[in-house]
Each structure stands twice: as structure tokens, then as C-alpha cells.
Amino acid sequence: MMHRNAPADVGNKSLMVSELAAHLAAVQNVLAHGDLTEAMRGCNDLIRRDTARSFAGFTSPAGEAWPPHAPATVKKMGEHPLEYVTGALNVAATGGEGSVTIIEPRSVAAGLNLDAGPPSLKGARAQNFGYPAGHLPERRFLGLSEEGKSECGARILADTSSLLQAV
């Protein structure tokens, strides 16, 4: 049994056992409430990067190929690249006009403003999630790839580690 005033090594610090509870409370506070705004900004950049890759490769962030146009669509609208009738959806999804980004100390949300964005964004939800009643297949474009998830996690870990160094 450790004596109440005996030193205890915690990382690169030596604390008295009587100080250990306060140190652990400070660590717990950082883990629960630490400001990770910079990591969240970086994760937003990764979301937008991976979304741009989806449009460039005609794939979901997971790398799944988008279904081709139905023959009826080609007949009605002519040959055109998937999701590029006006380009507005690509612009909004990658952070331009019509995009929404909310960055907070412990979260990030990146998406589209379907109400205030360009009129051509009205069908974005159906494009991303599909619309079976309209025979529109799912063509996911918004999100993180596995690589992006790993990079985002690494940014969060690095920022959390930096915050813990100050404790």
C-alpha cells in the first residue's frame, strides 16, 4: 500500500499520492471537455476532400461505384457525367455555395443547405440517399472514406495528447 505522501510517477511528472486525485480529475476534464476545434477544422477539410474524390471518381466515400444513368434519364437529359447537370451539387458538397459547415469544440457537421442553396440542390438528398419511388438509385457522395476516418481520428488524438501535456 502506497503511503499518502509518497511520490507517484504520472507520465513525466512526479506527484504526491495526495495530489493524484486532482491530477486524474484534470485529465478526465480534458478528455470530456477539451477544446478540439482545430482537429474538427481538419476533419471538415477531410470530409470536403473525400467528397470531392467521390465526385471525381463517381464513387461513394467508401469507394463503391455509383450506378449508371438509367436509359430513360439519358433519353430525357442526354449523355452527361453523373451528378454534373449544373455542377452546383459538387460545388456545395465540397464547401462552396450552398454548403453548411458547423465546427464546434467537440464536433463538426458538413453538409448542404437544401433550403437556401441554389435551386438545383433540391434533389441532393435523393441523389445521396436514393429515392426508390422515383426510381433514383443511391449515389452517396458526402462523408469520410476509411482513410479520412483514420486521418480525422489521428488529428483528434494528436490534439487531445497536446491538451493532456498541459495537465
N, C-alpha and C positions, 0 to 999 in steps of 0.2 A: 504494500500500500504506500502510495506517494504521500509525503508529508505536505501539509497545506502551504508551506513556504518554500518547498523545494522547487528548483528551476525545472521547467519543461521546455523542450525544444519544439517549436512550431515553425516549420519551414526554415527560414534563415534567421528566425528570431528566437530569443530565449525569454520565456515568460515565467513568472511565478505561477504556481498552480492556482493561487487565489485570483490571478488575472485571466486565467484560461476561459472562464465562463463569459467574461466581457468580450474577449477576442472572438470566441465562437459566435457570439451574438452579432458582432460586427460582420463576420464572414457570412452568416445567414442573411443579414440585411442586404449585403451586396448581391448575393445570389437571388434574393427575392425581389429587390427593388433597384438594382444598379442601372445606371443610365447607359443604354446600349444604342443610343441614337445613331452614332457613326456606323456601327455594324448594320443597323437597319437601313441606312442610306446605301451602304454597299450591297445589301441584299436586294434592295429595289433596283439597283443597277444590274444585278444578275438576272432578276425577273425580266427586265426590259431586254437585256441581251439575249436571253433564251427565247423570248417571244419573237424577237427579230429573226433568230435562227429558224424558228418554226415557219415563219412566212417565207424565208429564203429557201428552205428545204421542203416545203409543203408537207410538214410533219407536225405531230404533237410535240410538246416538250419532252415526252418520253421516247420520241423517235419513231412513233407509229405513223405510217404514211396516211395522208388524207385520202378519202375515197375520191375517185374522179367525178367529173360532172356527169350528170345523167344526160342521155341523148336529148331529152326534152329541153333541158337547160341550154345545151349547145344550139339547138334549133331556135330557141327563143332569143338568146343573147349573143350567139356566135361564139367562136373559139376565144377564150381568154384565160389567163392564168387563174387558178383558184384564189379566191378572196381578193382579187385585184380589179374589180369593176371600176371603182373610183380611186382606190388607194387610201381612202380615209380610214378604213379599219386598221390597216397596217400602221399608219401614222399614229393613230390614237393608241393602239395597243403597245407601241414601242415608246410611248412617252410624249408624243406630240399633241396637237389639238384634239380635244375630246378625251384625253386621258385623265385619270384621277390617281393621285398618289397621296397617301396619308402615312406620314412617318412619325412614330411616337417613340419614347424611350425604350419600349419593350415589344414593339410590333411594327409591321409595315403592311400596308394594303395598296396594291397596284391594280388598276382596272380601267374601265371605260365609263364615261359619263353618258349613259344612253339617253338621258333626258335633255341635256344641254349641249351635247356634242353635235357634229354635223348630222343632217338627216339620214345620211347613208349608214349611220351606226345603229339605226333602229333594229336591224336584223342581226346584230352582233351576237346576242345571247343565243339565238337559234343556230348561228354558224358554229359557235363554240361548243354548245351542248347538244345540237341536233334538234330537229323538230319533226318527229315522226308523222304528225297529222299533215304536214306539208311535204312529206317525202324528202326532207332535208337531212342528210346524214351528219353525224357529229364530226366536226373538224376542229379539234382543240388547238388553240394557239397560245393561250395565256397561261403562264406558270413557269415553274422551275424544272429543269432537267435534273437527272440524278447528279450530274457533275455540279450543277448550280446549287442543289441542296447541300452537297458536301462543302462547296466553297462558302456558302452562307453560314453553315454550321461552324466552319473554321474561323470566320470573321467574328461570330458571336463568342466562340471560345477564346479567341485572342483578346477581345475587348474585356471579357469577364476576367481573364487572367490578369490583365493590366489593372483592373479595378481592385482585384484581390491583393495585388502587390502593395497597394497603399494601406491595406488593413494591418 
